[in-house]
Amino acid sequence: MARAPSLTLTVACSLLQLAAVNGARSMEKVHVASPEAEVFLKLAMRAANAFTREHRRCPSSWGEMDITYANGPYRITDPDIRPRPADGATWRPRASNYDYVLEVRQDGKACRVLAVNAHRDVELTIESGMDSPLPPKVPQKR
C-alpha cells in the first residue's frame, strides 16, 4: 500500500514550485572570490552615497561614514574595522592590502574613492554615479 507524502515534503515541494512560478532567483554566492579593492570600493561608494543623501554633501572623511571593513576571520565587534575620526580622508583598514583615499569635489556634491597599493600606485577608482570601479585612465601615484 502506497503511503501519502509527508506534510513536510509536500510543503517543500510547493515552495519550490512557487519559487519557480514566481521567477525567484537562487541565492547569490557571497563567498565567490572577488578582488579586495573592487568589493571595498563598491561598498565605500554606497556608504558615501547614503551619507550624501542624508547630509546633502559628500563625506570629507572616513569617520563620517557608516562603514565597516573586516578582511579575514574577524568579528564585527573587533577593534580597527571601522574608521576613526583621526583617519581623515585616507584609511587603511585592518588586514587590508590597500590605502583607501576619499576625495571630494570642490562643490562637495560628488566624490571618488581610490585604492592605492603598497607602491603608491592607484589601482582602481570609483566616482559618484559609477556602479563599478575602474583603473585610472592615466597611471597615478599617491
N, C-alpha and C positions, 0 to 999 in steps of 0.2 A: 504494500500500500504506500503510495507516494505521500510524502509529508508536505504540508504547505510551507512556503518560505517563511523564515522567521521575520518578525516585525523589523528588526534591525536591518536585515538585508533588504527588505522592501523599501524602507525609508532611504537607505543609502543609494539604492538604485534609482529611486525617484529623484533624489537630489542631483545625481549625475545627469539624469535625463533633463531636468530643469536647467542645469548649467549649460548643457549642450543646446537646448532650445533657445535660451536667452543669450547665447553667444558669449558666455562668460569666458574670460581668458584664464589660463592656468597661472599660478603664482610665478612671479619673476624670480630668477635665481639670483639672490642677493650676494651669494658667495663667489660669483664668477669674478675672476681676477680682472682688475682694471688698474691702469696706472694711477699712482697716488695723486699726482698733481691734477690729473683730469677730474677725478672724483672730487677732490677738495675744492677745486676752482668752481665747479658747478654748485656745490653746497654753499660756498662763500658768496657767490653771486645771488643765490636765493636768499641768504641772510641779509645781504646788502639791499636787495630789492624790498624785502619786508621792512627793514629799517627805514628806507626811503619813503615807502607808502605811509608809514606811521608818522614820521617826523618831517616829511616834505623836504628833505635834504639827504644827501648821501652820508654815510658814516665816515668820519675822518680818522677813526682809529678802530682797531680790532676789538678793544674793550667795550665799545658801544654796541656791538652786535651780539645777538643771542646765537653763539656758535660754539660747538664742541668738536674736538678732534681727538680720536683715540685710535692709534695705529698699533695693532698688536693685541696681546691678551690683557687688556686693561678694562677696568670697570668705569662706569660713567661717574662714579664718585671719586676716582683717583685724582690726585693733585696734578696741576700743569696740563690739563687737557682743555682748559678754557683760557682765552687770552686775559691778561691782566691790564689794567689801565696803563701801566708802565711800558707795555709792549708797543704802544703807539701804532704807527702805520705799518710796521714790519713785525711779523710774528713767525717764529719757528716753533711749531707745536712739538710736544714731547714725541720723541722717536720718529720725527719727520725727516725726510731726505731733502727738504726744501725750506727756504725762507719764503714767506708769502708777503708780498708788498701790496698795500692798498693805496691806490692813487685816486684822488677826487678832482674832477674838472673844476676850473676856477669858479664857475657859477654854482657849483655844489649840486647840480641836478643829475650828473652822471659820474660813474666811477669805473675803474677797472682793477683787476687783481692779477698780479704777476707771480709766477712760480719761478724762483731763482735757485739754480743748482749750486753745488759747492764751488764751482769755478767762477761763480758770479754771472753766469750766462742766464738770460731769461729764456726758459724753455717753452712755456705756454703762457697765454694771457687770455682773459675773458673780460668783456666790457658789458656795461648796461645794455640790455636788449639782445644779447647773444645767448643762445641755448647751450653751446658747447665751446670750450676753449680752443684756441688755435696757436700755432707757433707765431712769433712776431714776424712781420714781413721783412724786416731788416734786423739782422742779429744785434742784440743789445746786451750790454754789460751793466751790472748794478753795483 
